[in-house]
Amino acid sequence: MLELQGFRAAVLVDGKRLDTYEPSINGNTISGWIASEVGKGFTIQMEQTTNGFRPNFNQRTEIDGKEIDHTCAGPDSFTLKGMRPTPTTFTTLQFAALQTTEDQEKLDVKADPNLGTIRLTLNRRLRTGSGELSRIVMNTPKAEVVHEQNKKLVLGGQTVGTGAVSSVEPVRYALSTPYNLLDAIPYVTFVFKYRSREFLEAQEIVPRAAATSPANSKPPAASSSSSNPRKRPADDTEVDVKPAKKQMLSVDRMDKRAKRMQDLKNELRNLEAEEADDLGVSPPPERKPFPFGVGQRKRPVKREVSPIQVRVGDDGIIDLTSD
């Protein structure tokens, strides 16, 4: 669905609005991409969302650059279910496959920039009455003929065709005047650029559908009819669930790491001194090392017990009393 300036529009398939991708606004025109499917019929819904008074609106619908309908509608909404090729006939619209040819003359034919578009032009109007019966004859959409090599490049291999034709009663012209000066030009224009989903996915305009893989599927439930529930299937793989042993750090590794960190500190100190010398300032004070040295652990030191000191008296008797 696209929405701009108090109006919104959507293309419906099977009664559901098609998602619109990468909407873009240029002035009073808004455009977006929709994913089409060959053989699917579609309708076009227009709706006025402005609060308060809502005038009628004229809608002109063009498919692949050719006008197929021009109606005074509203004021709230209007659904285009098809087109009138003549005043007394009606036909539905559907997405169709491009016709291809091997004719080399078609190989270099430049595609019409309006191909692959559904354009709605809306103007607000004040209805003043009814006129004569319509005598308008519209050209029905026809599948474009392209070279086989250009099939995927032009419209992603799709176009718009028509369904069965039925007889209808003719309608009268609606007489109306512009709602205000802003409606002398198109008040708002909606452009739906239709392509096959495969084409839009290849261009990364729409996300790719998630592929179903065995990894995403749930494993089958265990059978309850087994006589021995503890018995494992023959092809089961035993999994070692024991926790991994923690790697022990050796003294050599710690010493090498400490030496490398000291070398880096010395290099950083030299760079700081060079920078200070270039700037003519004093070098920063030396950083205090971490406790016990960076990367080193405090190791217990074995201490020898000091010998007991004794004092010999004048009479040759050893004095063992403390001082």
C-alpha positions as CSV (number, residue, x, y, z in Angstrom):
1,M,0.0,0.0,0.0
2,L,1.2,3.5,-0.8
3,E,-0.1,6.7,1.0
4,L,0.4,10.4,0.2
5,Q,-1.4,13.7,0.6
6,G,-4.5,12.3,2.2
7,F,-5.0,9.4,-0.2
8,R,-3.8,5.8,-0.2
9,A,-3.9,3.1,-2.8
10,A,-3.2,-0.6,-3.1
11,V,-3.2,-3.5,-5.5
12,L,-5.2,-6.5,-4.2
13,V,-4.9,-10.2,-5.2
14,D,-7.5,-12.6,-3.8
15,G,-8.9,-9.8,-1.7
16,K,-5.5,-9.1,0.0
17,R,-3.3,-6.1,-0.4
18,L,0.0,-6.8,-1.9
19,D,3.0,-5.7,0.1
20,T,4.8,-2.6,-1.4
21,Y,8.6,-2.5,-1.3
22,E,11.0,0.4,-1.3
23,P,8.5,3.3,-1.5
24,S,9.9,6.5,-3.0
25,I,8.4,10.0,-3.0
26,N,9.1,12.6,-5.7
27,G,7.0,15.7,-5.2
28,N,3.3,14.6,-5.4
29,T,4.2,11.2,-6.8
30,I,4.9,8.1,-4.8
31,S,6.1,4.8,-6.2
32,G,6.9,1.3,-5.0
33,W,7.5,-2.3,-6.1
34,I,5.0,-5.2,-5.9
35,A,5.5,-8.9,-6.6
36,S,3.1,-10.2,-9.3
37,E,2.2,-13.7,-10.2
38,V,1.2,-15.0,-13.7
39,G,-2.5,-15.9,-13.9
40,K,-3.5,-14.0,-10.8
41,G,-6.4,-11.5,-11.2
42,F,-6.1,-8.2,-9.4
43,T,-8.1,-5.1,-8.4
44,I,-7.0,-1.6,-7.5
45,Q,-8.3,0.1,-4.4
46,M,-8.2,3.9,-3.8
47,E,-9.2,5.6,-0.6
48,Q,-9.4,9.1,0.8
49,T,-8.1,9.5,4.3
50,T,-8.4,13.2,5.0
51,N,-10.3,14.2,8.1
52,G,-13.4,16.4,7.7
53,F,-14.9,17.2,4.4
54,R,-14.0,14.9,1.5
55,P,-14.7,15.9,-2.0
56,N,-15.2,13.5,-4.9
57,F,-12.1,12.6,-6.9
58,N,-11.3,11.8,-10.5
59,Q,-9.1,8.7,-11.0
60,R,-7.2,7.9,-14.2
61,T,-5.7,4.4,-14.3
62,E,-2.9,3.6,-16.8
63,I,-1.3,0.2,-17.3
64,D,2.0,0.0,-19.1
65,G,1.5,3.6,-20.2
66,K,-2.0,3.1,-21.7
67,E,-5.2,4.5,-20.1
68,I,-7.7,1.8,-19.2
69,D,-10.2,3.8,-17.0
70,H,-11.2,7.3,-16.1
71,T,-13.9,7.7,-13.4
72,C,-15.3,10.3,-11.1
73,A,-15.4,8.4,-7.8
74,G,-15.5,8.8,-4.1
75,P,-15.7,10.6,-1.9
76,D,-14.5,7.9,0.5
77,S,-13.2,5.1,-1.6
78,F,-13.2,3.4,-5.0
79,T,-12.2,-0.1,-6.2
80,L,-11.4,-0.7,-9.8
81,K,-12.4,-4.3,-10.5
82,G,-11.5,-4.2,-14.2
83,M,-12.1,-2.1,-17.3
84,R,-14.7,-1.3,-20.0
85,P,-13.2,-1.9,-23.5
86,T,-16.5,-0.5,-24.8
87,P,-19.4,1.2,-23.2
88,T,-21.3,-2.1,-23.0
89,T,-18.5,-4.7,-22.2
90,F,-16.5,-5.4,-19.1
91,T,-13.4,-7.5,-18.5
92,T,-11.2,-8.2,-15.5
93,L,-7.4,-7.7,-15.2
94,Q,-4.7,-10.2,-14.5
95,F,-1.0,-10.6,-14.6
96,A,0.2,-12.5,-17.6
97,A,3.4,-13.8,-19.1
98,L,5.3,-11.9,-21.7
99,Q,5.2,-13.1,-25.3
100,T,8.6,-13.9,-26.7
101,T,10.1,-14.2,-30.2
102,E,13.3,-15.2,-31.9
103,D,13.0,-12.3,-34.3
104,Q,16.4,-10.5,-34.3
105,E,14.8,-7.2,-35.0
106,K,13.2,-7.3,-31.5
107,L,16.6,-7.9,-29.9
108,D,17.7,-4.3,-30.0
109,V,14.3,-2.7,-29.5
110,K,14.4,-0.4,-26.5
111,A,11.7,-1.1,-23.9
112,D,9.1,1.4,-23.1
113,P,9.9,2.9,-19.6
114,N,6.2,2.7,-18.7
115,L,6.2,-1.1,-19.1
116,G,5.6,-2.9,-15.9
117,T,3.8,0.0,-14.2
118,I,0.3,0.6,-12.8
119,R,-0.2,4.4,-12.6
120,L,-3.1,6.1,-10.7
121,T,-3.6,9.8,-11.1
122,L,-6.1,11.5,-8.7
123,N,-7.6,14.9,-8.7
124,R,-10.1,16.2,-6.2
125,R,-13.4,17.3,-7.8
126,L,-16.8,18.8,-6.9
127,R,-19.5,16.8,-8.8
128,T,-22.1,19.0,-10.4
129,G,-24.3,16.5,-12.2
130,S,-24.5,13.8,-14.9
131,G,-24.0,14.1,-18.6
132,E,-24.6,11.8,-21.7
133,L,-24.0,8.1,-21.9
134,S,-20.4,7.2,-22.2
135,R,-19.1,6.4,-25.7
136,I,-15.5,5.9,-24.8
137,V,-13.7,2.9,-26.3
138,M,-10.5,1.8,-24.4
139,N,-7.7,-0.2,-25.7
140,T,-7.3,-3.4,-23.6
141,P,-3.9,-4.3,-22.3
142,K,-2.0,-6.6,-24.6
143,A,1.0,-8.7,-23.8
144,E,4.1,-7.1,-25.2
145,V,6.3,-9.2,-27.6
146,V,10.0,-9.2,-26.6
147,H,13.0,-11.1,-27.7
148,E,13.6,-14.3,-25.7
149,Q,17.0,-13.0,-24.5
150,N,15.3,-9.9,-23.0
151,K,12.5,-11.7,-21.3
152,K,14.0,-11.4,-17.8
153,L,15.3,-7.9,-18.3
154,V,11.9,-6.5,-19.4
155,L,9.3,-6.7,-16.6
156,G,10.9,-9.8,-15.1
157,G,9.0,-11.8,-17.7
158,Q,5.5,-10.5,-16.9
159,T,2.9,-8.1,-18.2
160,V,-0.9,-7.5,-17.7
161,G,-3.7,-9.1,-19.7
162,T,-7.5,-9.4,-19.5
163,G,-9.9,-12.1,-18.4
164,A,-13.4,-13.1,-19.7
165,V,-15.6,-10.4,-21.3
166,S,-19.1,-9.8,-20.0
167,S,-22.0,-7.5,-21.1
168,V,-22.8,-4.4,-18.9
169,E,-25.1,-1.4,-19.1
170,P,-23.5,1.9,-20.3
171,V,-22.8,4.6,-17.7
172,R,-23.2,8.4,-18.0
173,Y,-20.5,11.0,-17.8
174,A,-20.0,12.8,-14.5
175,L,-19.9,16.6,-14.6
176,S,-17.5,18.1,-12.1
177,T,-15.2,21.1,-11.4
178,P,-11.8,21.2,-9.7
179,Y,-12.0,21.4,-5.9
180,N,-9.4,24.2,-5.8
181,L,-6.4,25.5,-7.7
182,L,-4.2,22.6,-6.5
183,D,-6.3,20.2,-8.5
184,A,-5.5,21.9,-11.8
185,I,-2.5,19.6,-11.9
186,P,-2.4,16.0,-10.7
187,Y,-3.0,16.2,-6.9
188,V,-1.4,12.9,-6.2
189,T,0.0,10.0,-8.4
190,F,0.6,6.4,-7.3
191,V,2.9,4.2,-9.4
192,F,3.1,0.4,-8.7
193,K,6.0,-1.2,-10.4
194,Y,5.1,-4.9,-10.8
195,R,7.7,-7.7,-11.4
196,S,7.9,-11.4,-10.6
197,R,9.0,-12.3,-7.1
198,E,12.0,-14.1,-8.5
199,F,13.1,-10.9,-10.3
200,L,12.6,-8.8,-7.2
201,E,14.6,-11.3,-5.1
202,A,17.4,-11.3,-7.6
203,Q,17.6,-7.5,-7.4
204,E,17.4,-7.7,-3.6
205,I,14.3,-5.6,-3.5
206,V,12.3,-8.2,-1.6
207,P,13.7,-10.6,1.0
208,R,14.3,-14.2,-0.2
209,A,11.8,-16.7,1.1
210,A,13.3,-18.9,3.8
211,A,14.3,-22.3,2.5
212,T,13.2,-25.4,4.4
213,S,16.2,-27.4,5.4
214,P,16.6,-30.6,7.5
215,A,18.4,-28.7,10.1
216,N,15.3,-26.6,10.8
217,S,12.9,-29.5,10.9
218,K,12.0,-31.1,14.2
219,P,13.3,-34.6,14.9
220,P,10.6,-37.4,15.0
221,A,9.2,-38.2,18.4
222,A,10.5,-41.4,20.0
223,S,8.2,-44.3,19.7
224,S,6.5,-45.4,23.0
225,S,6.1,-49.0,21.9
226,S,9.7,-49.9,22.4
227,S,10.2,-52.7,24.9
228,N,13.5,-51.3,26.1
229,P,13.4,-47.5,26.4
230,R,17.1,-47.3,27.3
231,K,18.2,-49.1,24.2
232,R,19.9,-46.8,21.7
233,P,19.6,-47.1,17.9
234,A,22.5,-48.9,16.3
235,D,23.6,-45.8,14.4
236,D,23.6,-43.5,17.4
237,T,26.8,-41.6,18.0
238,E,28.1,-41.3,21.6
239,V,28.9,-37.8,22.5
240,D,31.6,-37.0,25.1
241,V,30.0,-34.6,27.5
242,K,32.9,-34.5,30.0
243,P,34.1,-31.0,30.7
244,A,37.4,-30.1,29.1
245,K,40.4,-29.9,31.3
246,K,41.6,-26.4,32.1
247,Q,44.9,-25.7,30.5
248,M,47.7,-25.2,33.0
249,L,50.0,-22.3,32.6
250,S,53.7,-23.1,32.7
251,V,56.4,-21.0,34.4
252,D,58.2,-20.6,31.0
253,R,55.1,-19.3,29.3
254,M,54.6,-16.8,32.1
255,D,58.2,-15.6,31.9
256,K,58.1,-15.2,28.2
257,R,54.9,-13.2,28.5
258,A,56.4,-11.0,31.2
259,K,59.5,-10.4,29.1
260,R,57.4,-9.4,26.0
261,M,55.3,-7.1,28.1
262,Q,58.4,-5.4,29.5
263,D,59.8,-5.0,26.0
264,L,56.6,-3.3,24.9
265,K,56.7,-1.0,27.9
266,N,60.3,0.0,27.1
267,E,59.4,0.6,23.5
268,L,56.4,2.8,24.6
269,R,58.7,4.7,27.0
270,N,61.2,5.4,24.2
271,L,58.4,6.6,21.9
272,E,57.1,8.9,24.6
273,A,60.6,10.3,25.2
274,E,61.1,11.0,21.4
275,E,57.7,12.7,21.2
276,A,58.5,14.9,24.3
277,D,61.9,15.8,22.8
278,D,60.2,16.9,19.5
279,L,57.7,19.0,21.4
280,G,60.4,20.5,23.7
281,V,58.7,19.3,26.9
282,S,59.7,17.0,29.7
283,P,58.9,13.3,29.1
284,P,56.0,11.9,31.2
285,P,57.0,10.3,34.5
286,E,57.7,6.6,34.4
287,R,54.6,4.6,35.1
288,K,54.6,2.5,38.3
289,P,54.5,-1.2,37.6
290,F,51.7,-3.4,38.7
291,P,52.3,-5.2,42.0
292,F,54.9,-7.9,41.7
293,G,55.6,-6.8,38.1
294,V,53.4,-7.0,35.1
295,G,52.5,-10.6,34.2
296,Q,54.4,-12.0,37.1
297,R,53.1,-13.8,40.1
298,K,54.6,-13.5,43.6
299,R,56.4,-16.7,44.3
300,P,57.1,-18.0,47.8
301,V,60.7,-17.6,48.9
302,K,62.2,-20.3,51.0
303,R,64.0,-18.7,53.9
304,E,66.7,-20.4,55.9
305,V,66.3,-20.3,59.7
306,S,69.0,-18.2,61.3
307,P,71.3,-20.1,63.8
308,I,70.6,-19.6,67.4
309,Q,73.0,-17.1,68.9
310,V,74.2,-18.0,72.4
311,R,76.3,-16.0,74.9
312,V,79.0,-17.6,77.0
313,G,79.5,-16.3,80.5
314,D,82.8,-15.5,82.2
315,D,82.5,-18.7,84.1
316,G,82.1,-20.9,81.0
317,I,78.4,-21.4,81.5
318,I,76.1,-21.0,78.5
319,D,73.3,-18.5,79.1
320,L,70.1,-19.6,77.3
321,T,67.9,-16.9,78.7
322,S,66.4,-14.4,76.3
323,D,67.6,-10.8,76.2
